[in-house]
Amino acid sequence: MKYTKKLASRLLFIILFLLIYKFLGEILTFLTINLSNLILNLFYPSKIIENSIYVQNQVITFVPACIALTAYSLLFLLIIFTKDIKLKTSVKMFLLGSLFIFVLNLIRIEFLIFLLIKNNYNLFEQVHMLFWNFVSGLYVAFVWIFLVTKYKIKSIPIYSDVKYLYQRINTKRS
């Protein structure tokens, strides 16, 4: 019965996450744009208007994908779908993993803005697409591996639950 309650609570956390998803996106958008602008202002005068940063005759408009909300979501789902992680540990994992994602995203944004300011549009497009198509997913995987190692997690997302449930069903049939 204890397992059933834990599984149900994990599923409730998914529903809660879905309910606050838009709000989380708004918070991350605000933080990402404002911290990006703050860092950028150390090197170039810039200003924010709505979801855009204006710097050196360039307009950098932040669309939802720039915020990397899907990366945070993937991390959340990996944590929530992993059996036997205590609530306190899962919160620590999510916060630390989110910090890693957030910092790399800021570095990515600053680097891309630098390429635009230097009028290197071709390199900007290539690097932007490289991050978009490859690096972001790989980075979340590395963050996940780091967190699993750091917190000594032995379960595998989804698989451990399915295996446990399968064993329970087979035990009841015998």
N, C-alpha and C positions, 0 to 999 in steps of 0.2 A: 504494500500500500504506500510505503514511503516513496518508492520510485514513481508511482503514479502521480502523487502530489507534486513531486519535483518536475516531472514532465509537464504537467498541467500548468504549473507556475511559469515554466520556460515559454510555453505557448502563449500564456497571458502577456508575458514581456514582449513577445513579437507583436501582439495586438496593440499594446501600449506604444511600442516603437512606431508602428504605422500611424497611430493617432497623433504623435508629436513630430512626425517626419518633416512636415512642412515648416513647423516652428524651428526645428533643429536646423533645417536648411537656411532659414532666415538669420539665425544666430551665426552660423558658420559663414554665410555671405557677408554679414556685417564685419565679423572679425577678420576674415580673409582680405576684404577690400581695404579696411582701415589699417591693418598691420602692414599690408603690402605698400600702401601709400606712405605710411610712417617710415618704413625702411627706404623706400624710393626717395623720400625727401632728404635723406642723409646725403644723397649724391646729386639729385636734380630737383628743382622746384616742380611740384606737382600738386594737383587738386582733384578732389572727388566731386563728381556731379552724378547723382543717382547711383547707378551701378557701373560707372566708368571712371577711369583715372585719366586725366589729361596731363601729358608730360612731353616736352620737346616736340611740339607739333604732332604728337601721336595721341590717338584716343584708344585706350584699352578698355573694352567693354567686357565685363564679367558676365558670362552666361552660367546657368546652373552647373554645367559640366566643369567649369573652372574651379568650383568650390570643392570638388571631389567627394560629394555626398555619397556617391555609390561606393567609394572606397571605405568610408566609415560604415556604411550599411553592410558591406561584405564582411568587414571585421566583426560587426555586431552579430551577424548571422552565424559566422564561424564559432563565435563564443557561445551563443545561445543554443546552437545545435550540437554542442559538445557535452556529452554525458559526464556527470560527476565533477563538475566545476562548482565550487561553492559560490554563493552570491557575492560575498566580499571579494573573492579572487576574481570573479568575472568582471566586477566593477573596476578593480585595479587594472585588469588586462585591457578593458575597453578604454579607460582613461589614458594609460600609457601608450597603447597602440594608436589612439586618436592623436595624441601629442606627436608621435613620430610621423603620422600621415600629414598632420597640419604643418609641421616644420618643413617637410620635404616639399609640400605643395607651395609654401611661401618661397622657398629657394627656387623652385621651378618657375614660378610666376616672375620673380625678380630677374632670373636669367633670360626668360623670354622677352621681358620688357627691355632689358639691356640690348638684346639683339635687334629689337625694333628701333630703339633710339639710335643705334649705330647703322641704321638703314640696311641691315642684312636680312632682307625679307625672305630670301631663299632658305637661308639657314634657319630662320625663325620657323618657317613652315615645316622643314624637315624635322627639327627638334620637337616642335609642337606635336606633330603626327607620331613621332617615335614615343613620346610620353603618353599620348592618347591611346595608341594601339598596343603598346608593349610594356613599357616601364611601370606604369601605374599598377597594373594587375600583378606583375612580378614583385613590385615593392610590397604590396599588401601580403603576398605569400611569404616574403622574407620577414615582415613584421610578425605574421602569424607564427612562423617557425621560431622566431626569437622568443615570443611570448610563451609558446608551448614549452620551450626549453627552460626559460626562466622560472616559470611557475610549475614545472614538472608535471605537465598534463599528459596522461597516458591514453586518454580516450581519443577517438577519431570522430569528427563531426558526422552526424547522421548514422554512420556505420555502427558505432558502438550502441546506439539506441536500438537500431534494427536487429542487431545481433542479440542483444539482451531480450528484446521482446520475442524474437524467434525462439530463443532458448526457453523462455517462460511458457510459450504456447506448446512447445514440444514436451515440456515437463508435465504440463497438465493433461496432455493426451495419454501419457504413459500410465 
